[in-house]
Amino acid sequence: MKPKVYIDGKDGTTGLQIYDRLSVRSDIDLLLIDEEKRKDPAERKKLMDAADIVFLCLPDAAAVEAVALVENPDTRIIDASTAHRTSPDWDYGFPELSAERRAAIRKSKRVANPGCHATGFISAVYPLVAMGLLPKDACLSAFSLTGYSGGGKKMIAQYEAADKDAALFAPCPYGMGQTHKHLPEMQKVCGLTNKPVFTPIVDDYYKGMATTVPLHMSQMNGVSTLAEVRQKLADYYAGATLVHVADALDTAKLYANAQAGKDTLVLYVAGNDEQFTVTALFDNLGKGASGAAVQNMNLMLGFEETTGLNLK
């Protein structure tokens, strides 16, 4: 019997992207709610309790409410909101970080899908901390450039309006108060003592993300050259299908939309033996959201990890 899958919040940006990946698959039974009942708690509860896997593509408060609706102990949930990413009762859905994390996701009943900016930061910092190359008490900063699709329907409409505000043609740093909702998971998952200084930036393109962490070699332990840092990261992610480290950077430019349309993430290590950056390039709607959610579903259901994902 095919596993039953339900997307609660299918009409949002993340939900639609998950639906696009799942609707063409023949190895699952995708449960769909009647349009007129999509906000009916009773009907949503019925479908969630009937499903083997439920994706929650909802605002944080609504995601918490949705979890409370589920009574079937066999229903497994993947939450794409921020609500449960630092909860000890939920497994953080980034399988490439460790074999233990991948194993936990496979067995989990409750998986919190990572945030998009957090995915970029964690992909660069977590391995360095885990390998003992970067101390947990390091004072870190990061900036992350994203396409406007990450802001949801309202922001998409603003950027795509024929008479849009002239200011929207320029990059826009936001979250300037250092309270961005991804910061808690960035700090906790990486095991950092200090909260990073983080600057997200939205710009006038649809999707794609470049998250950059600047570092001094003097902050590092056990390495002294850029080539060593790159090799250590490459070794850490060896065997991962969706995350890999690029060879020595042969260009002075990186474009934030280079991975748009793909569910993969590429890390670029650039600079010199004194100062360098680690930049994660990926699709904010792919490995930064919907692609990661489907990857987690595949693991939970015992499918090939990359089934239904865009690798090229």
C-alpha positions in Angstrom: 0.0 0.0 0.0 1.3 3.4 -0.9 2.0 5.8 2.0 -0.5 8.6 2.3 0.8 12.2 2.3 -1.1 15.4 3.2 0.1 19.0 2.8 -1.5 21.3 5.3 -1.1 24.8 3.8 -0.7 23.6 0.2 -1.5 27.1 -1.2 1.5 28.8 0.4 4.8 29.2 -1.4 6.5 26.3 0.4 3.4 24.1 0.1 3.0 24.7 -3.6 6.7 23.7 -4.1 6.2 20.5 -2.1 3.1 19.8 -4.1 4.9 20.3 -7.4 7.5 17.7 -6.4 5.0 15.2 -5.1 2.1 15.5 -7.5 4.0 13.7 -10.3 5.1 10.8 -8.2 3.4 7.4 -8.4 4.9 5.9 -5.2 2.7 7.9 -2.8 -1.0 8.7 -2.4 -1.3 12.5 -2.1 -4.4 13.4 -0.1 -6.1 16.6 -1.2 -8.6 18.7 0.8 -11.7 20.2 -0.9 -10.9 23.9 -1.6 -13.9 25.1 0.4 -12.8 23.1 3.4 -9.1 24.0 3.4 -9.5 26.1 6.6 -12.0 23.7 8.3 -10.2 22.2 11.4 -12.4 19.1 11.3 -11.6 18.3 7.7 -7.9 19.0 8.2 -7.8 16.8 11.2 -9.5 14.0 9.3 -6.9 14.1 6.6 -4.0 14.5 9.0 -5.1 11.5 11.0 -5.5 9.5 7.7 -2.0 10.3 6.5 1.3 8.6 7.1 3.2 11.9 6.6 1.9 15.4 7.1 3.7 18.5 5.9 2.8 21.7 7.8 3.3 24.7 5.6 1.7 27.2 8.0 2.6 30.3 10.2 4.2 29.3 13.5 1.1 29.6 15.7 -1.0 27.7 13.2 1.6 24.9 13.0 1.4 24.5 16.8 -2.4 24.3 16.5 -2.2 21.8 13.7 0.1 19.5 15.7 -2.5 19.5 18.5 -5.2 18.4 16.1 -3.4 15.1 15.2 -4.6 12.1 17.3 -3.3 9.2 15.2 -0.1 8.1 16.9 1.2 6.8 13.6 1.0 10.1 11.8 4.4 11.6 11.2 4.9 15.3 10.8 7.3 17.5 8.9 6.9 21.1 10.1 8.2 23.8 7.6 7.6 26.6 10.1 9.9 28.0 12.7 7.8 26.7 15.6 9.6 23.5 16.5 13.2 24.0 15.2 14.7 24.3 18.7 12.4 21.9 20.5 14.1 18.9 22.1 11.1 16.9 21.2 11.6 17.4 17.4 14.4 16.1 15.2 16.1 18.8 13.1 15.8 17.9 9.5 19.3 18.4 8.1 20.5 14.8 7.5 23.9 15.7 6.0 25.2 17.1 9.4 25.8 13.6 10.8 25.0 9.9 10.5 23.3 10.1 13.9 21.0 12.9 12.7 20.2 11.0 9.5 19.3 7.9 11.5 17.1 10.0 13.8 15.2 11.5 10.9 14.5 8.1 9.4 12.8 6.9 12.6 11.3 10.2 13.7 7.6 11.0 14.2 8.3 14.8 14.4 10.8 16.5 12.1 11.4 20.3 12.0 12.5 21.4 8.6 15.4 23.9 8.7 15.0 27.6 7.9 16.5 28.9 4.6 19.0 31.3 6.0 19.8 28.9 8.8 20.5 26.1 6.2 23.2 28.2 4.6 24.8 29.2 7.9 24.7 25.8 9.5 26.0 24.0 6.4 29.2 26.1 6.7 29.6 26.4 10.5 28.3 23.1 11.9 31.1 20.9 10.4 33.8 23.3 11.5 32.6 23.2 15.1 32.0 19.4 14.9 35.5 18.8 13.7 37.0 21.0 16.4 38.4 23.5 13.8 36.2 26.3 15.1 35.7 26.9 18.8 32.1 26.9 20.1 32.7 30.3 21.7 33.8 31.9 18.4 32.2 35.3 17.7 30.8 34.9 14.2 28.9 37.0 11.7 27.1 36.2 8.5 25.1 37.8 5.7 22.7 36.1 3.5 21.3 37.3 0.2 17.9 35.8 -0.8 15.3 36.2 -3.6 12.0 37.7 -2.8 10.1 34.4 -3.0 11.2 33.6 0.6 8.9 36.4 1.8 5.7 34.6 0.7 2.7 35.7 -1.4 2.5 39.3 -0.1 6.2 40.0 -0.8 6.1 38.3 -4.2 3.1 40.4 -5.2 5.0 43.6 -4.1 8.1 42.7 -6.1 6.1 41.6 -9.2 3.7 44.5 -9.3 3.8 46.5 -12.5 4.0 49.7 -10.5 6.3 48.5 -7.7 8.1 50.9 -5.5 11.4 52.0 -6.9 13.1 51.0 -3.7 12.4 47.4 -4.4 14.9 47.4 -7.3 17.7 47.6 -4.8 19.1 45.1 -2.2 17.4 45.5 1.2 19.1 44.4 4.5 16.4 43.6 7.0 16.1 42.1 10.5 18.4 44.8 11.7 17.5 44.4 15.4 19.4 41.0 15.5 16.1 39.2 16.3 15.7 37.3 13.0 13.6 34.1 13.6 16.4 31.8 12.2 19.0 33.0 14.8 17.9 30.6 17.6 18.3 27.5 15.4 21.6 28.8 13.9 23.1 29.1 17.4 21.6 25.9 18.9 22.2 23.5 16.1 25.8 24.6 15.7 26.3 24.5 19.5 27.6 28.1 19.6 28.0 29.9 22.9 27.5 33.3 21.3 24.6 34.3 19.0 26.0 35.2 15.5 25.6 38.8 14.2 23.4 38.1 11.2 22.3 40.3 8.3 19.7 38.9 5.9 19.3 40.8 2.6 16.4 40.5 0.1 16.9 41.5 -3.5 15.0 41.9 -6.8 15.1 38.3 -8.1 12.7 35.4 -7.5 14.7 32.7 -5.8 18.2 31.6 -4.9 20.3 32.2 -1.8 24.0 33.0 -1.0 24.8 32.8 2.7 28.3 33.9 3.6 30.3 33.4 6.9 33.5 35.5 7.1 36.4 34.0 9.1 39.9 34.7 10.2 42.4 31.8 10.1 43.5 32.9 13.6 40.0 31.7 14.8 40.7 28.2 13.6 42.3 25.2 15.3 44.4 22.6 13.5 44.4 24.3 10.1 46.5 27.1 8.7 45.7 27.3 5.0 42.7 27.9 2.9 43.3 24.6 1.1 43.2 22.7 4.3 39.9 24.3 5.3 38.4 23.5 1.9 39.6 19.9 2.1 38.3 19.4 5.7 34.8 20.5 4.6 35.0 18.4 1.4 35.9 15.3 3.5 33.1 16.1 6.0 30.5 16.1 3.2 32.0 13.2 1.2 29.3 10.9 0.1 26.5 13.5 0.5 24.4 13.7 -2.6 22.7 17.1 -2.0 25.6 19.0 -0.4 29.1 19.3 -1.7 32.1 21.6 -1.6 33.3 23.2 -4.7 36.9 22.9 -5.9 39.2 25.9 -5.5 37.3 29.0 -6.6 38.2 29.9 -10.1 36.1 33.0 -10.3 36.0 36.3 -8.4 32.2 36.3 -8.5 29.3 34.2 -7.1 25.7 34.8 -8.2 23.1 34.2 -5.5 20.6 32.6 -8.0 23.2 30.1 -9.4 21.4 27.2 -7.7 17.8 28.3 -8.5 15.6 25.4 -9.5 17.9 22.8 -7.8 17.6 21.0 -4.5 21.3 20.9 -4.0 23.7 23.1 -2.0 27.2 24.0 -2.9 29.8 25.4 -0.4 32.5 27.8 -1.7 35.6 28.4 0.3 37.4 31.6 -0.9 40.0 34.1 0.3 43.5 33.5 1.5 45.4 31.9 4.3 44.7 34.8 6.7 41.1 35.8 5.9 38.4 33.7 4.1 34.7 33.2 3.6 32.6 30.1 3.3 29.5 30.7 1.1 26.6 28.4 0.7 24.8 28.7 -2.6 21.3 27.1 -2.8 17.7 27.6 -3.7 15.8 29.2 -0.8 12.7 27.2 -2.0 14.8 24.0 -2.7 17.3 22.9 -0.1 16.2 25.9 1.9 12.6 24.8 2.2 10.5 22.4 0.0 13.3 20.3 -1.4 14.7 19.7 2.1 11.2 18.7 3.3 10.7 16.2 0.5 14.2 14.8 1.2 13.2 14.3 4.9 10.0 12.6 3.8 12.0 10.2 1.5 14.2 9.2 4.4 11.2 8.8 6.8 9.4 6.6 4.3 12.4 4.5 3.3 12.6 5.9 -0.2 15.8 6.8 -2.1 16.8 10.1 -0.5 16.8 12.1 -3.8 13.5 10.7 -5.2 11.5 13.5 -6.9 14.3 16.1 -6.3 15.9 18.4 -8.8 19.6 17.6 -8.9 20.7 19.4 -12.1 
